Amino acid sequence: MIVALSVADWSLALAGGALIGLAAAGLMLTFGRVAGVSGLVRNALSGRIEAIAFVLGLPLGALLIRGLTGGGAGVAFASPGRLALAGLLVGIGAGLANGCTSGHSVCGIARLSPRSLVATMLFIAAGAGMVALVGVPAP
Amino acid sequence: MSSRPLLFLLCGVVFGAGLALSGMTDPAKVVGFLDFFGHWDPRLTATMGGAVAVAALGQWLVRRRGRALLCAEPLGTPSSRIDARLLAGSVIFGAGWGLAGLCPAPALAVSVQHPVALLFVAGFVAGLLGVARLGGRG
């Protein structure tokens, strides 16, 4: 069964995606850098100012949208243990695959990299498998 | 050179705004997108399509030009190797993504409004650094 979505739902999803793409295109056009968040986090942890600036920008941008639209209040998260375990798996996976959803699924696919296409298909397949297995997280 | 961190900050803000606007920062919407066998929420296909289309335009422009606007070095060529490390890493990543409905950038983006997401970020950093320490890179 497919969830019914309004034109507004689709428009927000598309506009948000275009902004993500704009940020990725911005880093590529100005500095030739891939907007891979895993790599940027690694660089931020080793003290690179530019990477720290990017990582700090992420919550600022989200706060800006919340201020403008007032949304985001009723968001539910998985249990603390499940969040930490999921983060650990995502970190190990991104470390091994040398990239996450931003680096592979946005930047990599944008340059038609077969490596990133394979990674993205596996992200989605394994994610769907996990959701089918454990179901929607209970808050 | 002093504009460099500022431009990175700006790109981070735009990226974070896009994540929040699209619904990527709402785990329920991400899990809905991955719930192919239940109630599939297809909206994030538009997010990914929009992101890839705009990023591809930037990619095309910079490749045509040969180098980036503010960087003298020629463009690097990212790895194209498809090996067991990539396959295993992608499956482990996807499992974690489905488990909580979060990936690294959205978790960082919501962490100020919802500090509980920092538990995910802590796990992520531990996993990322653990792999770097044990196995180096690619």
Interface residues (C-beta under 8 A of the other chain):
Chain A: M1 I2 V3 L5 D9 W10 L12 A13 L14 A15 G16 G17 A18 L19 I20 G21 L22 A23 A24 A25 G26 L27 M28 L29 T30 F31 G32 R33 V34 A35 V37 S38 V41 R42 L45 I49 E50 A51 I52 A53 F54 V55 L56 G57 L58 P59 L60 G61 A62 L63 L64 I65 R66 T69 G71 G72 V75 A76 F77 A78 P80 R82 L83 A84 L85 A86 G87 L88 L89 V90 G91 I92 G93 A94 G95 L96 A97 N98 C100 T101 S102 H104 S105 V106 C107 G108 I109 A110 R111 S113 P114 R115 V118 A119 T120 L122 F123 I124 A125 A126 G127 A128 G129 M130 V131 A132 V134 V136 P137
Chain B: R4 P5 L6 L7 F8 L9 L10 C11 G12 V13 V14 F15 G16 A17 G18 L19 A20 L21 S22 G23 M24 T25 D26 P27 A28 V31 G32 L34 D35 F36 F37 G38 H39 W40 D41 P42 R43 L44 A46 T47 M48 G49 G50 A51 V52 A53 V54 A55 A56 L57 G58 Q59 L61 V62 R63 R67 A68 L69 L70 C71 E73 L75 G76 P78 S79 S80 R81 I82 R85 L86 L87 A88 G89 S90 V91 I92 F93 G94 A95 G96 W97 G98 L99 A100 G101 L102 C103 P104 A105 A107 L108 A109 V110 S111 V112 Q113 H114 V116 A117 L119 F120 V121 A122 G123 F124 V125 A126 G127 L128 L129 G130 V131 A132 G135 R137 G138
